[in-house]
Amino acid sequence: MILFLSYRRTPGISSKDNTIFRLCPDDTIQAQGIMGLLKKQNYTTIIPVVRNDVYGQELLELVSNLSTKGNYTLTTPVYYETGTNSFNSTVDKIAESVQSVDKKTGTAVLAIGFDEVTDLLEEASQNLVLSSVPWFGTDGIALSDSVLKKKNAAEFATKTNFTATMYGEIENEPTFMEFSKRLQNATGIKATPYAVVINDAVQLAALTEIMSPGVTDTGPIFLDNACHFYGLSGYTSLTDFRRSKICKHRFLDRKAE
């Protein structure tokens, strides 16, 4: 049986030893995008604020591994627990980290989390020290509109040029543009890259079924098809670890909104 994932991006889920496939990239690519942006903008000291679960820990590890190859360093991470309702102590720890850095101009805060990052920004907006450095985030918050629903968080995001990475669509691809237009006309919902890969997965699954009558292990056939298929998301070529190796990321800048 083949299990297809359209959203889950934890690196270790798909491997050579299972039949889990995904057409979206894993967080290895997201980490490269984040650190590439930070390096391009000349930030040399990164203060990670991390959700203390598998998502936060694994993405931090990926970012940390990349920092050894760049011209930047990570300070001691500031962790917060899932289900945190008050970020008072977290904000105090972040402020201490910012104040301990000698050169503020090359310092940035990287928040790795989900919707709760909005509450973190809301609390951080009351701290002048934290308003003095730029903030960055991950797809966990970029895919949410929660920041826009809280005035203080939105204003703080604007002031600190809060920028987060997310899996990006192929904007100039005719088939994607046509699909997106038809979906939005029919439902009022704009197509996301994750919705598009579901469409490609259905087509690949059907193609694999047609090509493998009576075959029990269809994984190799699916993998071969995926490596020669061009769908709405572009080429669906997969790595040996059964995850997309061709993708595009973009950065959501709250200041621009």
N, C-alpha and C positions, 0 to 999 in steps of 0.2 A: 504494500500500500504506500502511495506517495502522499506526504503531508506538505502542503504548500503554505508558506507564510508570506503575507503581503506587507507586514508592518514590523514585526519583531526583529530587532537589529543587534541583539547580543551576539558577539562573535562566535561563541562556542556551541551554539544551538545546532547548526548544520555542519556536517563533516563527511569525510569519505566513507565512514562506517554506518551511516544511516540514510534514510530515504526522505529526509527533510530538505526541501528546496525553497529558496526565496529569490525573487527577482529584484528586490530592493537591496541596496548595499548595507553592510553591517557597520558597526560603530568604529571600525578601524578607519574607514574613509572619513567619517565625521570628525574623528580626532585629528586627522591630517588637515582637514579643512579649517578647523578651529585654530590649530597651531600655525598653519600657513598664514592665516589672516593676522594673527597676533604678531608674527615675525615680520610680515610686510609692513605693519603699522609701527614697528620698532618698539614693541613692548618687551622688556627684558626680565621683568619680575611679575610673575602671575600668582595671584592669591586664589586658590581653589576653594570654593564653598560647595560642599558635596552632600547630596542626599545619601544617607547611610544604608544603602541596599545594593542589590546586585547591579542595577543600572548605574548608579553613581560610582560604585567601587571599580567596576570594570572599565567604564569610560575614563575615570581618573587614571587608572593604570595605563591605558593606551596613550593618554596625553603625557603622562609622566615618562613613558618610554621614549616618546618623540622629543621630549625636552632635552634628553641627553645628546641629541644630534643637532640641536639648535643653539642660538646665542641667547637663551633665556633660561631662567630657573623657576621652579615652583617652590613656594613657601610651604610650611606645614599646613596640610588641609584643615579647613574648619568644617567639621561634620555636623549634620543635624539629623535627627531621627525621623523616620516616616511617621506621619500623624502629628507632627509638631504643630501646636496651636499658637504658640507665642515665640517670636524670634528675637526677643530682647537680648538674651544671653548670646545668641549667634551673632547678632549685629555688634555687640560689644567686642567679641573675639575678632571679628573682621576688622573693626576699627583699630584694635590693638596691632593687628598685622600690618595695616596700612601705615600706622604711625611708626612702626619699627623699621620701615624701609627708608634707606637714606635718600634715594633718588625717586621722588614721586612722579616725575615726568615719564618714566618708563614703566610705571606700575599699572596693572589692570586687575580687576576682579572677574573670575570665571565662575558662574553659578551653574552647577550641574544638577538639574532636578526637573520637576514637572510643574503642575499648576501652583503648587505651594510657593514657588519662586515669586509669585505675585505678592503674597503676604510678606515675604522677605524684603522685597523692594518697598512695600508700603512702610514697613518698620524702618528700613534703611533711610527712607526719605527724611526722617527726623534727625538724622545724624550728619552734621556738616562735614565731618572727616570723610565719610563715604561718598559724599557728593563731589569730592575733589578728584576722584579717579574714575576712569571709564569702566563700564561693566559689560560683560559678554555672557551669553547663555548658550544652551544646546537646543536640539529639536524638541525636547520635552516641554519647553515653554514657548518655542516659536510656533508650534502647532495649536496653541491655545490663544483665545482672545481675552483671557481673564485679566491681563494687564490693563487692557483698554477699559475695563469695567470699574476700575478703582482709580479715582482721581489722583491721589497722592502717588500711587505706584506708577501711573502713566506719566506724570510730571517728572518723577525721578528718572524714569527710563529715558525720557527726552533729554533731561539735563545731563545724564551720564552717557548719552549716545548708546544706549543698550542695544547690542547687536547679537543675534543668535543664528546658528546654522540650521538649515533644513534641507531635506532631500528635494531637489529642484526638478521641475518639469522641462521638457524640451520645447521651449517657447516658440521656436520657428519651424517646428516639424508640422507639415500640413495635416497628416493623419491625426496627430494629437489635437491640433487646433480645431479640426472639424468635430472630433469626438467631444471635446470640451464644450464646444458651442451647442451641440445637440443635447448633451446632458444638462447644461444650464437652462436651455429653453424648456426642457421637459420637466425638470425638477426644481429649478431655481438655485441649484447648488453648483458651485464651481468645481470642476474636476481636480482632484489632487493627484500627485504622482502615485500615491498608494492605491487609489482607485483605478488608475490606468494599468498598473501591473497586475491587478486582479483580472482585468479584461484579457491581458496577454496570457495569464496563467490558464484561464479557461480555454483559450484557443490552443495552447500547447498541450493541455490535458486531452482535448478532443483529438488532436493530431496524433498524440502518442497512442490513444486507444485504437484509432483506425489502423495504425502501423504495427500493432502488437496483438493480433488475435490469438488467444490461447497462451500468451506469454505470462508467466507468474511474476517474474521480476522485471517490471517495466522501467525501473529507475535509470538504467543505462540508456534506454531509448529516449526517455524524457530529457536526460542530460544532453544527449547528442542533438536532439531537436532544438533545445534551448540555445545551443551554441551555433545554430544556423538559422535563427529566427529573427525577423525584424518586425516588431509590433508597434503599438502605439507609444510605448516607452522607449523605442529605438531598438538597438541590438540587445538581445537578452542573454548574451554570452555569460556563462557561469565559470567560476574558478573550480578547481578540483574539490574545494570545500563547499561546493554547491550554493554559492552566493554570487550575486552580480559583481562583475569586475569592470563594467562600464556604467558610469553614472555621472550625474551632475548635481552639485550642491549649490545652493544660493544662500545669501545672508539676509535675514529680516532685520531691518533697521527701524526701530520704533521712532527714531527722530524724523525719519522720512515720512511717517504717517501723520 
